[in-house]
Amino acid sequence: MSKEQLITLIEKKREELIQIASKNGLSSTIAIHYSQELDELLNEYNRVYIKKIPAH
């Protein structure tokens, strides 16, 4: 998956989470599920595209 595709998925999942949370509340089961999916996508982005800066 390309960086652009992953960013698009993250943005889509974030929008879905906002919609679900506004209808059902942030602590609803469905909102928590969407939040966990978003976390997984963000973790994948960090793992693949964010490089650690070496300490000096």
PDB file of N, CA, C and O in Angstrom:
ATOM      1  N   MET A   1       0.853  -1.178   0.000  1.00  0.00           N
ATOM      2  CA  MET A   1       0.000   0.000   0.000  1.00  0.00           C
ATOM      3  C   MET A   1       0.895   1.236   0.000  1.00  0.00           C
ATOM      4  O   MET A   1       1.861   1.323   0.758  1.00  0.00           O
ATOM      5  N   SER A   2       0.555   2.183  -0.861  1.00  0.00           N
ATOM      6  CA  SER A   2       1.355   3.406  -0.939  1.00  0.00           C
ATOM      7  C   SER A   2       1.039   4.335   0.234  1.00  0.00           C
ATOM      8  O   SER A   2       0.024   4.188   0.916  1.00  0.00           O
ATOM      9  N   LYS A   3       1.930   5.283   0.444  1.00  0.00           N
ATOM     10  CA  LYS A   3       1.739   6.273   1.501  1.00  0.00           C
ATOM     11  C   LYS A   3       0.439   7.041   1.282  1.00  0.00           C
ATOM     12  O   LYS A   3      -0.312   7.285   2.226  1.00  0.00           O
ATOM     13  N   GLU A   4       0.179   7.421   0.033  1.00  0.00           N
ATOM     14  CA  GLU A   4      -1.033   8.181  -0.288  1.00  0.00           C
ATOM     15  C   GLU A   4      -2.290   7.358  -0.013  1.00  0.00           C
ATOM     16  O   GLU A   4      -3.279   7.886   0.497  1.00  0.00           O
ATOM     17  N   GLN A   5      -2.257   6.071  -0.347  1.00  0.00           N
ATOM     18  CA  GLN A   5      -3.409   5.209  -0.090  1.00  0.00           C
ATOM     19  C   GLN A   5      -3.669   5.085   1.407  1.00  0.00           C
ATOM     20  O   GLN A   5      -4.817   5.126   1.849  1.00  0.00           O
ATOM     21  N   LEU A   6      -2.609   4.934   2.177  1.00  0.00           N
ATOM     22  CA  LEU A   6      -2.751   4.806   3.625  1.00  0.00           C
ATOM     23  C   LEU A   6      -3.299   6.100   4.228  1.00  0.00           C
ATOM     24  O   LEU A   6      -4.170   6.055   5.097  1.00  0.00           O
ATOM     25  N   ILE A   7      -2.806   7.236   3.780  1.00  0.00           N
ATOM     26  CA  ILE A   7      -3.316   8.522   4.270  1.00  0.00           C
ATOM     27  C   ILE A   7      -4.793   8.670   3.935  1.00  0.00           C
ATOM     28  O   ILE A   7      -5.572   9.150   4.758  1.00  0.00           O
ATOM     29  N   THR A   8      -5.181   8.261   2.737  1.00  0.00           N
ATOM     30  CA  THR A   8      -6.590   8.328   2.329  1.00  0.00           C
ATOM     31  C   THR A   8      -7.455   7.453   3.234  1.00  0.00           C
ATOM     32  O   THR A   8      -8.539   7.866   3.644  1.00  0.00           O
ATOM     33  N   LEU A   9      -6.981   6.249   3.544  1.00  0.00           N
ATOM     34  CA  LEU A   9      -7.719   5.366   4.443  1.00  0.00           C
ATOM     35  C   LEU A   9      -7.847   5.970   5.843  1.00  0.00           C
ATOM     36  O   LEU A   9      -8.902   5.885   6.471  1.00  0.00           O
ATOM     37  N   ILE A  10      -6.760   6.579   6.323  1.00  0.00           N
ATOM     38  CA  ILE A  10      -6.783   7.225   7.638  1.00  0.00           C
ATOM     39  C   ILE A  10      -7.811   8.352   7.660  1.00  0.00           C
ATOM     40  O   ILE A  10      -8.596   8.463   8.601  1.00  0.00           O
ATOM     41  N   GLU A  11      -7.805   9.180   6.630  1.00  0.00           N
ATOM     42  CA  GLU A  11      -8.753  10.300   6.569  1.00  0.00           C
ATOM     43  C   GLU A  11     -10.192   9.803   6.498  1.00  0.00           C
ATOM     44  O   GLU A  11     -11.078  10.361   7.145  1.00  0.00           O
ATOM     45  N   LYS A  12     -10.426   8.753   5.711  1.00  0.00           N
ATOM     46  CA  LYS A  12     -11.773   8.187   5.587  1.00  0.00           C
ATOM     47  C   LYS A  12     -12.238   7.615   6.916  1.00  0.00           C
ATOM     48  O   LYS A  12     -13.372   7.849   7.333  1.00  0.00           O
ATOM     49  N   LYS A  13     -11.365   6.864   7.585  1.00  0.00           N
ATOM     50  CA  LYS A  13     -11.723   6.262   8.868  1.00  0.00           C
ATOM     51  C   LYS A  13     -11.965   7.332   9.920  1.00  0.00           C
ATOM     52  O   LYS A  13     -12.856   7.180  10.756  1.00  0.00           O
ATOM     53  N   ARG A  14     -11.183   8.421   9.896  1.00  0.00           N
ATOM     54  CA  ARG A  14     -11.376   9.516  10.847  1.00  0.00           C
ATOM     55  C   ARG A  14     -12.755  10.157  10.647  1.00  0.00           C
ATOM     56  O   ARG A  14     -13.463  10.437  11.614  1.00  0.00           O
ATOM     57  N   GLU A  15     -13.124  10.385   9.389  1.00  0.00           N
ATOM     58  CA  GLU A  15     -14.445  10.963   9.096  1.00  0.00           C
ATOM     59  C   GLU A  15     -15.569  10.025   9.547  1.00  0.00           C
ATOM     60  O   GLU A  15     -16.570  10.472  10.107  1.00  0.00           O
ATOM     61  N   GLU A  16     -15.399   8.737   9.302  1.00  0.00           N
ATOM     62  CA  GLU A  16     -16.401   7.754   9.739  1.00  0.00           C
ATOM     63  C   GLU A  16     -16.535   7.776  11.254  1.00  0.00           C
ATOM     64  O   GLU A  16     -17.647   7.732  11.782  1.00  0.00           O
ATOM     65  N   LEU A  17     -15.412   7.845  11.954  1.00  0.00           N
ATOM     66  CA  LEU A  17     -15.430   7.875  13.412  1.00  0.00           C
ATOM     67  C   LEU A  17     -16.165   9.119  13.913  1.00  0.00           C
ATOM     68  O   LEU A  17     -16.965   9.032  14.844  1.00  0.00           O
ATOM     69  N   ILE A  18     -15.903  10.255  13.312  1.00  0.00           N
ATOM     70  CA  ILE A  18     -16.582  11.495  13.713  1.00  0.00           C
ATOM     71  C   ILE A  18     -18.090  11.348  13.541  1.00  0.00           C
ATOM     72  O   ILE A  18     -18.859  11.727  14.425  1.00  0.00           O
ATOM     73  N   GLN A  19     -18.512  10.800  12.405  1.00  0.00           N
ATOM     74  CA  GLN A  19     -19.946  10.615  12.156  1.00  0.00           C
ATOM     75  C   GLN A  19     -20.577   9.650  13.164  1.00  0.00           C
ATOM     76  O   GLN A  19     -21.636   9.936  13.723  1.00  0.00           O
ATOM     77  N   ILE A  20     -19.930   8.521  13.390  1.00  0.00           N
ATOM     78  CA  ILE A  20     -20.452   7.516  14.322  1.00  0.00           C
ATOM     79  C   ILE A  20     -20.507   8.080  15.739  1.00  0.00           C
ATOM     80  O   ILE A  20     -21.499   7.898  16.445  1.00  0.00           O
ATOM     81  N   ALA A  21     -19.442   8.763  16.151  1.00  0.00           N
ATOM     82  CA  ALA A  21     -19.385   9.307  17.514  1.00  0.00           C
ATOM     83  C   ALA A  21     -20.429  10.395  17.719  1.00  0.00           C
ATOM     84  O   ALA A  21     -20.997  10.514  18.805  1.00  0.00           O
ATOM     85  N   SER A  22     -20.686  11.193  16.682  1.00  0.00           N
ATOM     86  CA  SER A  22     -21.680  12.258  16.838  1.00  0.00           C
ATOM     87  C   SER A  22     -23.093  11.685  16.960  1.00  0.00           C
ATOM     88  O   SER A  22     -23.957  12.293  17.591  1.00  0.00           O
ATOM     89  N   LYS A  23     -23.327  10.527  16.364  1.00  0.00           N
ATOM     90  CA  LYS A  23     -24.647   9.895  16.444  1.00  0.00           C
ATOM     91  C   LYS A  23     -24.799   9.031  17.687  1.00  0.00           C
ATOM     92  O   LYS A  23     -25.866   9.002  18.299  1.00  0.00           O
ATOM     93  N   ASN A  24     -23.730   8.323  18.063  1.00  0.00           N
ATOM     94  CA  ASN A  24     -23.834   7.298  19.095  1.00  0.00           C
ATOM     95  C   ASN A  24     -23.061   7.597  20.373  1.00  0.00           C
ATOM     96  O   ASN A  24     -23.215   6.893  21.371  1.00  0.00           O
ATOM     97  N   GLY A  25     -22.230   8.638  20.351  1.00  0.00           N
ATOM     98  CA  GLY A  25     -21.408   8.959  21.514  1.00  0.00           C
ATOM     99  C   GLY A  25     -20.042   8.302  21.411  1.00  0.00           C
ATOM    100  O   GLY A  25     -19.894   7.228  20.828  1.00  0.00           O
ATOM    101  N   LEU A  26     -19.045   8.965  21.987  1.00  0.00           N
ATOM    102  CA  LEU A  26     -17.665   8.470  21.901  1.00  0.00           C
ATOM    103  C   LEU A  26     -17.451   7.144  22.611  1.00  0.00           C
ATOM    104  O   LEU A  26     -16.559   6.382  22.237  1.00  0.00           O
ATOM    105  N   SER A  27     -18.245   6.857  23.623  1.00  0.00           N
ATOM    106  CA  SER A  27     -18.034   5.623  24.378  1.00  0.00           C
ATOM    107  C   SER A  27     -18.910   4.470  23.889  1.00  0.00           C
ATOM    108  O   SER A  27     -18.934   3.408  24.511  1.00  0.00           O
ATOM    109  N   SER A  28     -19.631   4.668  22.778  1.00  0.00           N
ATOM    110  CA  SER A  28     -20.444   3.586  22.233  1.00  0.00           C
ATOM    111  C   SER A  28     -19.535   2.491  21.676  1.00  0.00           C
ATOM    112  O   SER A  28     -18.394   2.744  21.290  1.00  0.00           O
ATOM    113  N   THR A  29     -20.056   1.298  21.644  1.00  0.00           N
ATOM    114  CA  THR A  29     -19.289   0.151  21.151  1.00  0.00           C
ATOM    115  C   THR A  29     -18.820   0.379  19.718  1.00  0.00           C
ATOM    116  O   THR A  29     -17.671   0.080  19.392  1.00  0.00           O
ATOM    117  N   ILE A  30     -19.673   0.893  18.874  1.00  0.00           N
ATOM    118  CA  ILE A  30     -19.312   1.099  17.464  1.00  0.00           C
ATOM    119  C   ILE A  30     -18.242   2.178  17.328  1.00  0.00           C
ATOM    120  O   ILE A  30     -17.335   2.043  16.507  1.00  0.00           O
ATOM    121  N   ALA A  31     -18.334   3.248  18.120  1.00  0.00           N
ATOM    122  CA  ALA A  31     -17.315   4.301  18.066  1.00  0.00           C
ATOM    123  C   ALA A  31     -15.968   3.762  18.536  1.00  0.00           C
ATOM    124  O   ALA A  31     -14.931   4.102  17.966  1.00  0.00           O
ATOM    125  N   ILE A  32     -15.976   2.943  19.550  1.00  0.00           N
ATOM    126  CA  ILE A  32     -14.730   2.342  20.039  1.00  0.00           C
ATOM    127  C   ILE A  32     -14.124   1.451  18.963  1.00  0.00           C
ATOM    128  O   ILE A  32     -12.909   1.452  18.764  1.00  0.00           O
ATOM    129  N   HIS A  33     -14.962   0.695  18.272  1.00  0.00           N
ATOM    130  CA  HIS A  33     -14.479  -0.160  17.184  1.00  0.00           C
ATOM    131  C   HIS A  33     -13.821   0.672  16.080  1.00  0.00           C
ATOM    132  O   HIS A  33     -12.731   0.337  15.617  1.00  0.00           O
ATOM    133  N   TYR A  34     -14.477   1.748  15.660  1.00  0.00           N
ATOM    134  CA  TYR A  34     -13.913   2.622  14.622  1.00  0.00           C
ATOM    135  C   TYR A  34     -12.628   3.277  15.113  1.00  0.00           C
ATOM    136  O   TYR A  34     -11.680   3.441  14.345  1.00  0.00           O
ATOM    137  N   SER A  35     -12.595   3.651  16.387  1.00  0.00           N
ATOM    138  CA  SER A  35     -11.399   4.260  16.960  1.00  0.00           C
ATOM    139  C   SER A  35     -10.224   3.280  16.944  1.00  0.00           C
ATOM    140  O   SER A  35      -9.091   3.663  16.654  1.00  0.00           O
ATOM    141  N   GLN A  36     -10.500   2.036  17.252  1.00  0.00           N
ATOM    142  CA  GLN A  36      -9.448   1.017  17.232  1.00  0.00           C
ATOM    143  C   GLN A  36      -8.935   0.789  15.816  1.00  0.00           C
ATOM    144  O   GLN A  36      -7.735   0.609  15.609  1.00  0.00           O
ATOM    145  N   GLU A  37      -9.847   0.798  14.832  1.00  0.00           N
ATOM    146  CA  GLU A  37      -9.424   0.658  13.436  1.00  0.00           C
ATOM    147  C   GLU A  37      -8.547   1.833  13.016  1.00  0.00           C
ATOM    148  O   GLU A  37      -7.540   1.651  12.330  1.00  0.00           O
ATOM    149  N   LEU A  38      -8.933   3.039  13.430  1.00  0.00           N
ATOM    150  CA  LEU A  38      -8.132   4.221  13.127  1.00  0.00           C
ATOM    151  C   LEU A  38      -6.759   4.110  13.792  1.00  0.00           C
ATOM    152  O   LEU A  38      -5.744   4.435  13.175  1.00  0.00           O
ATOM    153  N   ASP A  39      -6.721   3.659  15.028  1.00  0.00           N
ATOM    154  CA  ASP A  39      -5.443   3.461  15.726  1.00  0.00           C
ATOM    155  C   ASP A  39      -4.540   2.505  14.954  1.00  0.00           C
ATOM    156  O   ASP A  39      -3.342   2.753  14.818  1.00  0.00           O
ATOM    157  N   GLU A  40      -5.107   1.424  14.454  1.00  0.00           N
ATOM    158  CA  GLU A  40      -4.317   0.452  13.693  1.00  0.00           C
ATOM    159  C   GLU A  40      -3.729   1.088  12.427  1.00  0.00           C
ATOM    160  O   GLU A  40      -2.570   0.854  12.087  1.00  0.00           O
ATOM    161  N   LEU A  41      -4.538   1.888  11.740  1.00  0.00           N
ATOM    162  CA  LEU A  41      -4.043   2.558  10.536  1.00  0.00           C
ATOM    163  C   LEU A  41      -2.938   3.561  10.877  1.00  0.00           C
ATOM    164  O   LEU A  41      -1.930   3.641  10.175  1.00  0.00           O
ATOM    165  N   LEU A  42      -3.131   4.317  11.947  1.00  0.00           N
ATOM    166  CA  LEU A  42      -2.111   5.288  12.360  1.00  0.00           C
ATOM    167  C   LEU A  42      -0.829   4.589  12.798  1.00  0.00           C
ATOM    168  O   LEU A  42       0.271   5.054  12.502  1.00  0.00           O
ATOM    169  N   ASN A  43      -0.975   3.476  13.502  1.00  0.00           N
ATOM    170  CA  ASN A  43       0.210   2.714  13.905  1.00  0.00           C
ATOM    171  C   ASN A  43       0.957   2.191  12.690  1.00  0.00           C
ATOM    172  O   ASN A  43       2.187   2.220  12.657  1.00  0.00           O
ATOM    173  N   GLU A  44       0.231   1.718  11.701  1.00  0.00           N
ATOM    174  CA  GLU A  44       0.862   1.235  10.471  1.00  0.00           C
ATOM    175  C   GLU A  44       1.617   2.363   9.777  1.00  0.00           C
ATOM    176  O   GLU A  44       2.744   2.171   9.321  1.00  0.00           O
ATOM    177  N   TYR A  45       0.996   3.542   9.697  1.00  0.00           N
ATOM    178  CA  TYR A  45       1.650   4.700   9.086  1.00  0.00           C
ATOM    179  C   TYR A  45       2.940   5.024   9.833  1.00  0.00           C
ATOM    180  O   TYR A  45       3.988   5.225   9.219  1.00  0.00           O
ATOM    181  N   ASN A  46       2.857   5.072  11.145  1.00  0.00           N
ATOM    182  CA  ASN A  46       4.048   5.373  11.952  1.00  0.00           C
ATOM    183  C   ASN A  46       5.132   4.326  11.770  1.00  0.00           C
ATOM    184  O   ASN A  46       6.312   4.662  11.667  1.00  0.00           O
ATOM    185  N   ARG A  47       4.742   3.066  11.729  1.00  0.00           N
ATOM    186  CA  ARG A  47       5.696   1.974  11.591  1.00  0.00           C
ATOM    187  C   ARG A  47       6.412   2.034  10.240  1.00  0.00           C
ATOM    188  O   ARG A  47       7.613   1.776  10.162  1.00  0.00           O
ATOM    189  N   VAL A  48       5.687   2.370   9.191  1.00  0.00           N
ATOM    190  CA  VAL A  48       6.252   2.321   7.839  1.00  0.00           C
ATOM    191  C   VAL A  48       6.906   3.638   7.418  1.00  0.00           C
ATOM    192  O   VAL A  48       7.960   3.632   6.782  1.00  0.00           O
ATOM    193  N   TYR A  49       6.286   4.762   7.768  1.00  0.00           N
ATOM    194  CA  TYR A  49       6.709   6.039   7.168  1.00  0.00           C
ATOM    195  C   TYR A  49       7.381   7.027   8.105  1.00  0.00           C
ATOM    196  O   TYR A  49       8.024   7.971   7.647  1.00  0.00           O
ATOM    197  N   ILE A  50       7.242   6.826   9.413  1.00  0.00           N
ATOM    198  CA  ILE A  50       7.883   7.762  10.347  1.00  0.00           C
ATOM    199  C   ILE A  50       9.192   7.151  10.808  1.00  0.00           C
ATOM    200  O   ILE A  50       9.219   6.077  11.409  1.00  0.00           O
ATOM    201  N   LYS A  51      10.260   7.843  10.521  1.00  0.00           N
ATOM    202  CA  LYS A  51      11.584   7.360  10.883  1.00  0.00           C
ATOM    203  C   LYS A  51      11.993   7.946  12.223  1.00  0.00           C
ATOM    204  O   LYS A  51      11.753   9.122  12.495  1.00  0.00           O
ATOM    205  N   LYS A  52      12.604   7.131  13.048  1.00  0.00           N
ATOM    206  CA  LYS A  52      13.108   7.639  14.322  1.00  0.00           C
ATOM    207  C   LYS A  52      14.356   8.452  14.064  1.00  0.00           C
ATOM    208  O   LYS A  52      15.210   8.077  13.261  1.00  0.00           O
ATOM    209  N   ILE A  53      14.448   9.564  14.754  1.00  0.00           N
ATOM    210  CA  ILE A  53      15.620  10.421  14.634  1.00  0.00           C
ATOM    211  C   ILE A  53      16.642   9.949  15.666  1.00  0.00           C
ATOM    212  O   ILE A  53      16.331   9.880  16.855  1.00  0.00           O
ATOM    213  N   PRO A  54      17.847   9.628  15.228  1.00  0.00           N
ATOM    214  CA  PRO A  54      18.854   9.153  16.183  1.00  0.00           C
ATOM    215  C   PRO A  54      19.216  10.227  17.211  1.00  0.00           C
ATOM    216  O   PRO A  54      19.252  11.418  16.901  1.00  0.00           O
ATOM    217  N   ALA A  55      19.477   9.789  18.412  1.00  0.00           N
ATOM    218  CA  ALA A  55      19.891  10.711  19.486  1.00  0.00           C
ATOM    219  C   ALA A  55      21.325  11.176  19.218  1.00  0.00           C
ATOM    220  O   ALA A  55      22.139  10.438  18.662  1.00  0.00           O
ATOM    221  N   HIS A  56      21.611  12.394  19.620  1.00  0.00           N
ATOM    222  CA  HIS A  56      22.969  12.949  19.418  1.00  0.00           C
ATOM    223  C   HIS A  56      23.836  12.672  20.609  1.00  0.00           C
ATOM    224  O   HIS A  56      25.004  13.059  20.625  1.00  0.00           O
TER     225      HIS A  56
END
